[in-house]
Amino acid sequence: MDTTGTTGAAADVKPPVLELRAITKFYGEFKAVDDLSFSLQSGSICGFLGPNGAGKTTTIRMILEIIKPTSGTITILGRSSALEVRQRIGYLPEEKGLYKKMKAWSVIAYFATLKGLSRKAARERAYELLERYGLKDFADKPTDALSKGMGQKVQMLASLAHDPEFVILDEPFSGLDPVNQQVMEEVIRDIARRGRTVLFSTHVMQHAERLCDRILLIAKGRKMFEGAISDAKRLLPRRVRLETGDAIAALQALPQVTSAHRLESHNLGPTANGAVEWELELHENADPQAILQTCFSQGIRLKSFNQTDPTLHEVFVRLVGTEAKEAAFR
Amino acid sequence: MKYALLVAWREYAENAKTKGFWIGLFLMPAILFLSIQVPVWLEEKATPTRYFVLLDQSGSLAPVIESSLERAYQRKMLSALNEYARKYGQALNGTGGTPATPDPLSEFAEGTPRALETFVARGGREHFLVQLQPRLKPGAPTFREPRRVFQRADLPAGISPKAELTAIAEELRPYLRGSTKSAVDGRPVEISAAVLIPPHVDKLIVRPAATPAPGTAAQANTRSPGPPDQIQYWSINASDFSLRSEIEQAVNTEIRRQEYLARGMDGAAIRAVEQTYAAFASLNPKKEKGKEAIDTMDTIKQWAPSGFVYLLWLAIFVIIQMLLNNTIEEKSNRIIEVLLSSVTPGELMMGKLFGIAAIGLTMVGAWMVALFGILSWKSGGASELAGQLLTVLHSSNLVPLFAIYFLLGYLMYSAFILSVGSVCNTIKEAQNYMGVLTMVMMVPLLTMTFIPKDPNGSLARILSWIPLYTPFTMMNRATADPPMIDLIGTLVLLIFSTAVALWMSGKIFRLGILRTGQPPKVIEMLRWVTRRDG
């Protein structure tokens, strides 16, 4: 497991798209980001995860040079200043907003010109994007006539209009209905398919699980995990769930089983037929088959037997659950 | 710089689409047009020809009154003709030098009683126009004679002119109240006034007690003059005295002439005395030697800057509001983040400043075009004021100064606006700060009317040296030849303090624009300014 980013043998020929080294940011006395280092390879989709207030937006703002870190260095697309390469970066901020009186196409075109497109090219590109994503009829409407989801789509298109090679999306799914969330996922996959790099923040793990090659998990400004999703899942013990009316002392005695507890989330006490649901946590390299065999040999009658991998959600809760709760009450 | 211009372009294009901009653009010219046009309309239309009944039972005063009214009308005619000649006549044989022959119309040029007399004696309007004819500019419109404001109407049919005045007055009442119409040339007209003169005028004459009436015994002053013993002026319009005073003056002049004659004075001598007058002129020691005379032009020159101060105030106030709205919109919609991932805060601020400045310049530019347009259009015709205003504008540096002070004033106040806009999330939050600004900005509006009376006095000079007020106050003093030190010194100070204010607001802007939550305290903002690094 490699939590320190790609170094040494893993060094690619290509330099990383983004590299943060020991970034710290203070807001007065408050340490928003604490000694954060990570790097991002080109052509990947990276999920930037963390509970509310973990420092995701602050980090993204520092990457984009909207604010300056208190200490540490950032290299983006080979430069130390994001503004030097602004034409090659696309950014969708967390809080979405558009000029209310401007027409949809002209908002997109305006941001594209700020990213270096000529006025004419920007206009053409705006219409092209709006048509591609089903907003052609709204191109000439002022943005305050659009629904929230449409507005967000327009803003997304605005951040992509100049075809950036590195796209940073801060909470791209928030405020979207399930259908539009799917559309957004599709847009992100589209970007990646064309060899672009995507970094997006979210606290909804399902999106990250479906989209990401890698994730970066932070809490309280500190890095908790960086790496592939499969590696993240390996951080949690393997588990089996079983349902039985019999005693399971024999299973608890097994060396592979580290703990066992009754699941009472949806049923208080035994079910109608007297069965109880158990969850057993296993050692890292344990084979669930061994548990099954023990059940047969010990005469434990099973109503069900499930071997589940931990979800990213569980990884998240396990890794940052306490911090997240603390943050919520701070 | 390229990015600042892109921001500026958007600010310009978007603001140019707002209703506020177009209202601002057209409102001022509309107000100007109306303020020039309405008096003209009023003169032409709103005061209709007024018909009056004149009943003179004495038989001696009616001709005098009529000829006096006629003379008043001829005076008006002459002045209209002079105006017409000034506008459409060319100088006689004159190409720069003095005319080869003396101008035959020059004797009418001044509005003296003598000129009027000559005018009437030579044949009035016809004579004048014949004289003017050869030098009329091609395409000049035909002369339109002024309307007679007062027209005599006959006593309404059915009222006996021989009856008692009290009875006649009683019978005239419904006519004067407007409930019954009389007829002039077969058309029904409203009688707006009636002048009733009793049979024995000499009995009405009031003389000082010590002076006995010539010839007859003096009892006049011993009687208490009741209504039948006075010349009666009947009208429901109690506020308009122009007809009454005209008639009163005519009657009294005639009565005095009769007195003189009764005391044995020579009629010709009396006429000669009546035409004597002393020339009187108001002079201004500040004006060029030989041109010290004060005329309406000087009054206009004194007050025109106040108009520009008002325009300046209005323009600055309107566009700093735009700047505030736009800054807060970007902040409250969080568009600012996308912007700042593309441009630096400095570029953004510059762009906004330029864009809104361009909007403002477009607006005041349109105002100036409208001002000159309307004035030139109107000065060719009905409005004398328009012509004089135009001359003042051409002969002074009001317009260039207006442009300079507009730009500097805008930049000065926008420094404040950008600071406020960057730290506030909503217009509501900004309102607190704007209240202070509005109070500060009220001062030039209040002093606007005082400064022209003493344009180089202490109040004016002190205000001029306060950079916040320099644009308004110096604009106000523009035509009063302020001392050079005031003109240059305040301008340098204004430029310097504007630069400092913008630099300070740049620091606040950079830090404030990304801030969310409560606006910071003023003391905190000052700390941002003094901080070395953002």
Interface residues (C-beta under 8 A of the other chain):
Chain A: R61 L64 E65 I66 I67 K68 A82 L83 R86 I89 Y91 L92 P93 E94 E95 K96 G97 L98 Y99 K100 K101 M102 Y110 F111 T113 L114 K115 Q155 A158 S159
Chain B: Y3 L6 V7 R10 E14 K17 T18 E329 E330 S332 N333 R334 I335 E337 V338 L339 L340 S341 S342 V343 T344 L514 D533 G534
